[in-house]
């Protein structure tokens, strides 16, 4: 079933969903988008059959690649399931086609690697989860060590929780700073983490080593996948 038509002056944000996506990558910014007048998030997937995205969590896409409305903003989350998204010709084709008409093309976490696989980050500065930032040059992007990076109409967020910062920055871009501040206060986004281990620059080296070791296999798999992408020409 096709989604409802967009109201005048409404900004439609197409949020890609796929099995194995990271819930917070999407839900973080989504919570802020739904609070903002005039923003209409639409969850889009290859089909509308509900699927599991975490223990006890299901997502029910609202539109398919074929019947999604015109998307002003294209958004891609990350998660362990990005390999399936990268290997899906239908997904990459959808992203490439919709990016051509979108005002902004965006991602959180390793969703940037999916955008890159679709050829949408070549020549752009971008960020992603710190563990996988060094893979961005494989898709033609310039890695930047920032929580959120905007380069022209590309807006990329770092790992997982950076999606909240990304959401607020995108609201400021699409509306204004005051609207973003309203949303920030409404959801009481005032982080004071109990540990200073949220970045490899501040975490104890032993903690960094733990995470590097735990993610090495996934890093290698993603590196191999991106190195073997079909190349134009």
Short mmCIF file of the C-alpha atoms (twelve columns), coordinates in Angstrom:
data_MODEL
# 
_entry.id   MODEL 
# 
loop_
_atom_site.group_PDB 
_atom_site.id 
_atom_site.type_symbol 
_atom_site.label_atom_id 
_atom_site.label_alt_id 
_atom_site.label_comp_id 
_atom_site.label_asym_id 
_atom_site.label_seq_id 
_atom_site.Cartn_x 
_atom_site.Cartn_y 
_atom_site.Cartn_z 
_atom_site.pdbx_PDB_model_num 
ATOM 1   C CA . UNK A 1   0.000  0.000   0.000   1 
ATOM 2   C CA . UNK A 2   1.329  3.423   -0.919  1 
ATOM 3   C CA . UNK A 3   1.901  5.893   1.878   1 
ATOM 4   C CA . UNK A 4   -0.264 8.971   2.354   1 
ATOM 5   C CA . UNK A 5   0.569  11.997  0.181   1 
ATOM 6   C CA . UNK A 6   2.886  14.596  1.644   1 
ATOM 7   C CA . UNK A 7   1.295  17.795  2.965   1 
ATOM 8   C CA . UNK A 8   2.499  21.146  1.591   1 
ATOM 9   C CA . UNK A 9   5.775  22.295  3.181   1 
ATOM 10  C CA . UNK A 10  6.187  18.921  4.881   1 
ATOM 11  C CA . UNK A 11  9.660  17.396  4.779   1 
ATOM 12  C CA . UNK A 12  9.675  13.641  4.271   1 
ATOM 13  C CA . UNK A 13  12.566 11.701  5.787   1 
ATOM 14  C CA . UNK A 14  12.935 8.228   4.326   1 
ATOM 15  C CA . UNK A 15  14.551 5.984   6.944   1 
ATOM 16  C CA . UNK A 16  15.921 2.751   5.499   1 
ATOM 17  C CA . UNK A 17  15.254 -0.386  7.550   1 
ATOM 18  C CA . UNK A 18  16.821 -3.815  7.110   1 
ATOM 19  C CA . UNK A 19  17.348 -6.986  9.154   1 
ATOM 20  C CA . UNK A 20  20.217 -6.631  11.593  1 
ATOM 21  C CA . UNK A 21  20.036 -2.845  11.766  1 
ATOM 22  C CA . UNK A 22  21.057 -1.177  15.021  1 
ATOM 23  C CA . UNK A 23  17.825 -0.013  16.718  1 
ATOM 24  C CA . UNK A 24  19.270 3.107   18.368  1 
ATOM 25  C CA . UNK A 25  20.785 4.300   15.087  1 
ATOM 26  C CA . UNK A 26  17.247 4.877   13.854  1 
ATOM 27  C CA . UNK A 27  15.201 5.321   17.020  1 
ATOM 28  C CA . UNK A 28  17.511 8.016   18.427  1 
ATOM 29  C CA . UNK A 29  16.977 10.521  15.615  1 
ATOM 30  C CA . UNK A 30  13.431 9.278   14.956  1 
ATOM 31  C CA . UNK A 31  12.320 10.341  18.448  1 
ATOM 32  C CA . UNK A 32  13.443 13.879  17.694  1 
ATOM 33  C CA . UNK A 33  11.975 13.941  14.188  1 
ATOM 34  C CA . UNK A 34  8.482  12.980  15.358  1 
ATOM 35  C CA . UNK A 35  8.539  15.863  17.840  1 
ATOM 36  C CA . UNK A 36  9.313  18.405  15.143  1 
ATOM 37  C CA . UNK A 37  6.391  20.005  13.295  1 
ATOM 38  C CA . UNK A 38  6.582  19.544  9.556   1 
ATOM 39  C CA . UNK A 39  8.958  16.582  9.591   1 
ATOM 40  C CA . UNK A 40  7.468  13.322  8.405   1 
ATOM 41  C CA . UNK A 41  9.649  10.246  8.939   1 
ATOM 42  C CA . UNK A 42  8.738  7.229   6.808   1 
ATOM 43  C CA . UNK A 43  10.331 3.842   7.446   1 
ATOM 44  C CA . UNK A 44  11.173 2.195   4.117   1 
ATOM 45  C CA . UNK A 45  12.289 -1.358  3.418   1 
ATOM 46  C CA . UNK A 46  12.401 -3.819  0.550   1 
ATOM 47  C CA . UNK A 47  8.946  -5.015  1.616   1 
ATOM 48  C CA . UNK A 48  6.550  -4.172  4.425   1 
ATOM 49  C CA . UNK A 49  6.658  -7.486  6.281   1 
ATOM 50  C CA . UNK A 50  7.586  -6.834  9.951   1 
ATOM 51  C CA . UNK A 51  10.976 -8.162  11.043  1 
ATOM 52  C CA . UNK A 52  12.986 -8.388  14.231  1 
ATOM 53  C CA . UNK A 53  15.667 -5.774  14.927  1 
ATOM 54  C CA . UNK A 54  16.587 -6.826  18.459  1 
ATOM 55  C CA . UNK A 55  15.468 -8.982  21.371  1 
ATOM 56  C CA . UNK A 56  11.728 -8.464  21.636  1 
ATOM 57  C CA . UNK A 57  11.799 -5.632  19.080  1 
ATOM 58  C CA . UNK A 58  10.090 -5.649  15.722  1 
ATOM 59  C CA . UNK A 59  9.821  -2.992  13.072  1 
ATOM 60  C CA . UNK A 60  6.960  -2.646  10.603  1 
ATOM 61  C CA . UNK A 61  8.055  -0.690  7.521   1 
ATOM 62  C CA . UNK A 62  5.510  1.760   6.152   1 
ATOM 63  C CA . UNK A 63  6.617  1.763   2.522   1 
ATOM 64  C CA . UNK A 64  8.579  -0.308  0.045   1 
ATOM 65  C CA . UNK A 65  11.299 0.775   -2.338  1 
ATOM 66  C CA . UNK A 66  8.699  0.905   -5.063  1 
ATOM 67  C CA . UNK A 67  5.888  2.814   -3.356  1 
ATOM 68  C CA . UNK A 68  7.738  5.191   -1.030  1 
ATOM 69  C CA . UNK A 69  6.789  8.848   -1.495  1 
ATOM 70  C CA . UNK A 70  9.243  11.454  -2.736  1 
ATOM 71  C CA . UNK A 71  11.953 11.658  -0.090  1 
ATOM 72  C CA . UNK A 72  13.420 15.012  0.840   1 
ATOM 73  C CA . UNK A 73  15.927 13.344  3.161   1 
ATOM 74  C CA . UNK A 74  17.429 9.885   2.754   1 
ATOM 75  C CA . UNK A 75  18.665 8.221   5.951   1 
ATOM 76  C CA . UNK A 76  20.589 4.976   6.457   1 
ATOM 77  C CA . UNK A 77  21.294 3.402   9.879   1 
ATOM 78  C CA . UNK A 78  24.057 0.934   10.635  1 
ATOM 79  C CA . UNK A 79  24.185 -2.348  12.497  1 
ATOM 80  C CA . UNK A 80  25.540 -5.855  12.055  1 
ATOM 81  C CA . UNK A 81  23.164 -6.311  9.112   1 
ATOM 82  C CA . UNK A 82  24.825 -3.813  6.787   1 
ATOM 83  C CA . UNK A 83  26.540 -6.621  4.884   1 
ATOM 84  C CA . UNK A 84  23.150 -7.775  3.638   1 
ATOM 85  C CA . UNK A 85  22.246 -4.221  2.657   1 
ATOM 86  C CA . UNK A 86  25.541 -3.751  0.812   1 
ATOM 87  C CA . UNK A 87  25.119 -7.049  -1.025  1 
ATOM 88  C CA . UNK A 88  21.534 -6.190  -2.036  1 
ATOM 89  C CA . UNK A 89  21.465 -4.686  -5.521  1 
ATOM 90  C CA . UNK A 90  17.887 -3.567  -4.911  1 
ATOM 91  C CA . UNK A 91  18.892 -1.639  -1.790  1 
ATOM 92  C CA . UNK A 92  21.859 0.081   -3.412  1 
ATOM 93  C CA . UNK A 93  19.797 0.919   -6.494  1 
ATOM 94  C CA . UNK A 94  17.057 2.408   -4.343  1 
ATOM 95  C CA . UNK A 95  19.563 4.557   -2.454  1 
ATOM 96  C CA . UNK A 96  21.283 5.771   -5.607  1 
ATOM 97  C CA . UNK A 97  17.997 6.631   -7.324  1 
ATOM 98  C CA . UNK A 98  16.447 8.393   -4.345  1 
ATOM 99  C CA . UNK A 99  19.652 10.254  -3.460  1 
ATOM 100 C CA . UNK A 100 19.525 11.931  -6.864  1 
ATOM 101 C CA . UNK A 101 16.318 13.752  -5.904  1 
ATOM 102 C CA . UNK A 102 16.855 14.159  -2.142  1 
ATOM 103 C CA . UNK A 103 17.796 17.443  -0.527  1 
ATOM 104 C CA . UNK A 104 20.004 15.643  1.985   1 
ATOM 105 C CA . UNK A 105 21.620 12.207  2.033   1 
ATOM 106 C CA . UNK A 106 22.438 11.051  5.540   1 
ATOM 107 C CA . UNK A 107 23.533 8.196   7.776   1 
ATOM 108 C CA . UNK A 108 24.417 7.185   11.309  1 
ATOM 109 C CA . UNK A 109 27.163 4.777   12.327  1 
ATOM 110 C CA . UNK A 110 28.181 2.253   9.641   1 
ATOM 111 C CA . UNK A 111 25.192 3.287   7.583   1 
ATOM 112 C CA . UNK A 112 27.855 5.487   5.978   1 
ATOM 113 C CA . UNK A 113 29.438 2.352   4.516   1 
ATOM 114 C CA . UNK A 114 26.111 1.471   2.899   1 
ATOM 115 C CA . UNK A 115 25.874 4.955   1.410   1 
ATOM 116 C CA . UNK A 116 29.443 4.559   0.232   1 
ATOM 117 C CA . UNK A 117 28.710 1.187   -1.364  1 
ATOM 118 C CA . UNK A 118 25.935 2.902   -3.326  1 
ATOM 119 C CA . UNK A 119 28.506 5.413   -4.600  1 
ATOM 120 C CA . UNK A 120 27.063 8.283   -2.589  1 
ATOM 121 C CA . UNK A 121 30.098 9.397   -0.577  1 
ATOM 122 C CA . UNK A 122 32.741 9.698   -3.270  1 
ATOM 123 C CA . UNK A 123 34.558 12.967  -2.787  1 
ATOM 124 C CA . UNK A 124 32.726 13.792  0.462   1 
ATOM 125 C CA . UNK A 125 34.001 14.245  3.978   1 
ATOM 126 C CA . UNK A 126 32.200 11.811  6.278   1 
ATOM 127 C CA . UNK A 127 32.258 10.014  9.585   1 
ATOM 128 C CA . UNK A 128 31.074 6.691   10.939  1 
ATOM 129 C CA . UNK A 129 31.657 4.503   14.013  1 
ATOM 130 C CA . UNK A 130 35.254 5.063   15.123  1 
ATOM 131 C CA . UNK A 131 36.131 1.372   14.690  1 
ATOM 132 C CA . UNK A 132 35.268 1.449   10.998  1 
ATOM 133 C CA . UNK A 133 36.229 5.002   10.072  1 
ATOM 134 C CA . UNK A 134 39.380 3.781   8.333   1 
ATOM 135 C CA . UNK A 135 37.174 1.905   5.828   1 
ATOM 136 C CA . UNK A 136 35.656 5.101   4.437   1 
ATOM 137 C CA . UNK A 137 38.442 5.661   1.845   1 
ATOM 138 C CA . UNK A 138 37.471 2.316   0.281   1 
ATOM 139 C CA . UNK A 139 34.242 3.994   -0.852  1 
ATOM 140 C CA . UNK A 140 35.903 7.248   -1.869  1 
ATOM 141 C CA . UNK A 141 35.111 9.242   1.267   1 
ATOM 142 C CA . UNK A 142 37.448 11.348  3.387   1 
ATOM 143 C CA . UNK A 143 37.211 10.202  7.037   1 
ATOM 144 C CA . UNK A 144 36.715 12.911  9.640   1 
ATOM 145 C CA . UNK A 145 37.013 12.478  13.405  1 
ATOM 146 C CA . UNK A 146 33.828 14.265  14.435  1 
ATOM 147 C CA . UNK A 147 30.533 13.322  16.048  1 
ATOM 148 C CA . UNK A 148 28.552 14.705  13.091  1 
ATOM 149 C CA . UNK A 149 29.970 15.798  9.733   1 
ATOM 150 C CA . UNK A 150 28.205 17.884  7.111   1 
ATOM 151 C CA . UNK A 151 29.703 18.241  3.654   1 
ATOM 152 C CA . UNK A 152 27.363 19.987  1.245   1 
ATOM 153 C CA . UNK A 153 24.181 17.888  1.311   1 
ATOM 154 C CA . UNK A 154 25.743 14.864  2.980   1 
ATOM 155 C CA . UNK A 155 25.285 14.605  6.759   1 
ATOM 156 C CA . UNK A 156 26.858 11.638  8.550   1 
ATOM 157 C CA . UNK A 157 26.877 10.711  12.226  1 
ATOM 158 C CA . UNK A 158 29.322 8.656   14.244  1 
ATOM 159 C CA . UNK A 159 28.553 5.449   16.078  1 
ATOM 160 C CA . UNK A 160 25.100 4.578   17.448  1 
ATOM 161 C CA . UNK A 161 24.498 7.216   20.154  1 
ATOM 162 C CA . UNK A 162 25.830 9.902   17.810  1 
ATOM 163 C CA . UNK A 163 22.490 9.477   16.070  1 
ATOM 164 C CA . UNK A 164 20.949 11.724  18.714  1 
ATOM 165 C CA . UNK A 165 23.412 14.517  17.949  1 
ATOM 166 C CA . UNK A 166 22.865 13.867  14.254  1 
ATOM 167 C CA . UNK A 167 19.102 14.162  14.689  1 
ATOM 168 C CA . UNK A 168 19.378 17.509  16.418  1 
ATOM 169 C CA . UNK A 169 21.800 18.864  13.831  1 
ATOM 170 C CA . UNK A 170 19.541 17.765  11.008  1 
ATOM 171 C CA . UNK A 171 16.560 19.481  12.636  1 
ATOM 172 C CA . UNK A 172 18.632 22.668  12.867  1 
ATOM 173 C CA . UNK A 173 19.504 22.344  9.167   1 
ATOM 174 C CA . UNK A 174 15.938 21.637  8.066   1 
ATOM 175 C CA . UNK A 175 14.275 24.100  10.457  1 
ATOM 176 C CA . UNK A 176 16.411 26.229  12.780  1 
ATOM 177 C CA . UNK A 177 18.435 26.114  15.999  1 
ATOM 178 C CA . UNK A 178 15.472 27.070  18.184  1 
ATOM 179 C CA . UNK A 179 13.399 24.150  16.934  1 
ATOM 180 C CA . UNK A 180 16.295 21.786  17.612  1 
ATOM 181 C CA . UNK A 181 16.695 23.208  21.112  1 
ATOM 182 C CA . UNK A 182 12.983 22.719  21.759  1 
ATOM 183 C CA . UNK A 183 13.323 19.057  20.823  1 
ATOM 184 C CA . UNK A 184 16.469 18.641  22.916  1 
ATOM 185 C CA . UNK A 185 14.774 19.966  26.039  1 
ATOM 186 C CA . UNK A 186 11.547 18.070  25.399  1 
ATOM 187 C CA . UNK A 187 13.499 14.799  25.417  1 
ATOM 188 C CA . UNK A 188 15.881 15.996  28.158  1 
ATOM 189 C CA . UNK A 189 19.001 15.255  26.184  1 
ATOM 190 C CA . UNK A 190 21.578 16.342  28.755  1 
ATOM 191 C CA . UNK A 191 24.143 13.521  28.810  1 
ATOM 192 C CA . UNK A 192 26.461 13.015  31.766  1 
ATOM 193 C CA . UNK A 193 27.917 9.529   31.219  1 
ATOM 194 C CA . UNK A 194 29.228 7.723   34.301  1 
ATOM 195 C CA . UNK A 195 32.455 6.814   32.473  1 
ATOM 196 C CA . UNK A 196 34.786 8.673   30.146  1 
ATOM 197 C CA . UNK A 197 35.186 5.729   27.781  1 
ATOM 198 C CA . UNK A 198 32.948 6.782   24.895  1 
ATOM 199 C CA . UNK A 199 35.814 7.522   22.515  1 
ATOM 200 C CA . UNK A 200 39.127 5.776   21.824  1 
ATOM 201 C CA . UNK A 201 40.747 9.134   22.567  1 
ATOM 202 C CA . UNK A 202 39.564 9.054   26.188  1 
ATOM 203 C CA . UNK A 203 38.973 5.371   26.992  1 
ATOM 204 C CA . UNK A 204 41.673 3.428   28.849  1 
ATOM 205 C CA . UNK A 205 43.929 1.576   26.437  1 
ATOM 206 C CA . UNK A 206 42.832 -1.758  27.885  1 
ATOM 207 C CA . UNK A 207 39.225 -0.921  27.000  1 
ATOM 208 C CA . UNK A 208 40.214 0.119   23.476  1 
ATOM 209 C CA . UNK A 209 42.097 -3.153  23.085  1 
ATOM 210 C CA . UNK A 210 39.042 -5.105  24.255  1 
ATOM 211 C CA . UNK A 211 36.810 -3.501  21.637  1 
ATOM 212 C CA . UNK A 212 39.402 -3.812  18.874  1 
ATOM 213 C CA . UNK A 213 39.764 -7.519  19.565  1 
ATOM 214 C CA . UNK A 214 36.022 -8.129  19.849  1 
ATOM 215 C CA . UNK A 215 35.312 -6.434  16.505  1 
ATOM 216 C CA . UNK A 216 38.304 -7.598  14.463  1 
ATOM 217 C CA . UNK A 217 36.424 -10.348 12.614  1 
ATOM 218 C CA . UNK A 218 33.595 -7.975  11.691  1 
ATOM 219 C CA . UNK A 219 36.099 -5.325  10.605  1 
ATOM 220 C CA . UNK A 220 37.853 -7.835  8.342   1 
ATOM 221 C CA . UNK A 221 34.553 -8.996  6.831   1 
ATOM 222 C CA . UNK A 222 33.480 -5.439  6.067   1 
ATOM 223 C CA . UNK A 223 36.854 -4.523  4.644   1 
ATOM 224 C CA . UNK A 224 36.770 -7.513  2.296   1 
ATOM 225 C CA . UNK A 225 33.198 -6.718  1.235   1 
ATOM 226 C CA . UNK A 226 34.019 -3.099  0.398   1 
ATOM 227 C CA . UNK A 227 37.239 -4.004  -1.403  1 
ATOM 228 C CA . UNK A 228 35.289 -6.399  -3.627  1 
ATOM 229 C CA . UNK A 229 32.537 -3.965  -4.601  1 
ATOM 230 C CA . UNK A 230 31.973 -3.689  -8.355  1 
ATOM 231 C CA . UNK A 231 33.876 -0.699  -9.688  1 
ATOM 232 C CA . UNK A 232 32.639 1.602   -12.408 1 
ATOM 233 C CA . UNK A 233 34.592 1.271   -15.567 1 
# 
